[in-house]
């Protein structure tokens, strides 16, 4: 944070809209800031729908945090191109995702993928 000298002592400069001195309004604003920060952080995570969880369990597909991050990055790429419902092929698994909600709708392993038709998608990405 920027600081300026006042009477020989460094003083923090106020951030736009946030006073330097603590009072009730600052606490209220910091609470609002925290809520917005949490909202933005939630928008970067990948959600797995209940249906997809069942499919993952049934097909013995496990996703660790790094794999979910990779799928999240793929969702960002699809969103940048305007995709809304996308098929993401990752390793031996196909994921149908709702891009806006960052939600994996279903997951299909390579065995179940044979002769399977994917509908209601507008884009596809192969990782």
ChimeraX attribute file (.defattr): number of C-alpha atoms within 10 A of each C-alpha:
attribute: neighborCount
match mode: 1-to-1
recipient: residues
	/A:1	6
	/A:2	9
	/A:3	11
	/A:4	11
	/A:5	10
	/A:6	9
	/A:7	7
	/A:8	7
	/A:9	9
	/A:10	11
	/A:11	13
	/A:12	13
	/A:13	14
	/A:14	13
	/A:15	10
	/A:16	7
	/A:17	8
	/A:18	14
	/A:19	13
	/A:20	13
	/A:21	7
	/A:22	9
	/A:23	9
	/A:24	8
	/A:25	11
	/A:26	15
	/A:27	12
	/A:28	11
	/A:29	14
	/A:30	13
	/A:31	12
	/A:32	12
	/A:33	12
	/A:34	12
	/A:35	12
	/A:36	12
	/A:37	12
	/A:38	11
	/A:39	11
	/A:40	11
	/A:41	10
	/A:42	12
	/A:43	14
	/A:44	15
	/A:45	16
	/A:46	21
	/A:47	19
	/A:48	18
	/A:49	14
	/A:50	12
	/A:51	12
	/A:52	20
	/A:53	18
	/A:54	14
	/A:55	17
	/A:56	19
	/A:57	11
	/A:58	9
	/A:59	15
	/A:60	10
	/A:61	14
	/A:62	9
	/A:63	11
	/A:64	7
	/A:65	9
	/A:66	9
	/A:67	12
	/A:68	15
	/A:69	15
	/A:70	14
	/A:71	23
	/A:72	21
	/A:73	15
	/A:74	21
	/A:75	29
	/A:76	17
	/A:77	14
	/A:78	21
	/A:79	18
	/A:80	9
	/A:81	10
	/A:82	13
	/A:83	20
	/A:84	18
	/A:85	25
	/A:86	25
	/A:87	26
	/A:88	22
	/A:89	19
	/A:90	16
	/A:91	10
	/A:92	11
	/A:93	16
	/A:94	21
	/A:95	21
	/A:96	23
	/A:97	28
	/A:98	20
	/A:99	21
	/A:100	14
	/A:101	15
	/A:102	22
	/A:103	20
	/A:104	26
	/A:105	20
	/A:106	20
	/A:107	25
	/A:108	20
	/A:109	19
	/A:110	11
	/A:111	11
	/A:112	12
	/A:113	14
	/A:114	9
	/A:115	7
	/A:116	9
	/A:117	6
	/A:118	11
	/A:119	10
	/A:120	10
	/A:121	14
	/A:122	12
	/A:123	16
	/A:124	18
	/A:125	15
	/A:126	10
	/A:127	10
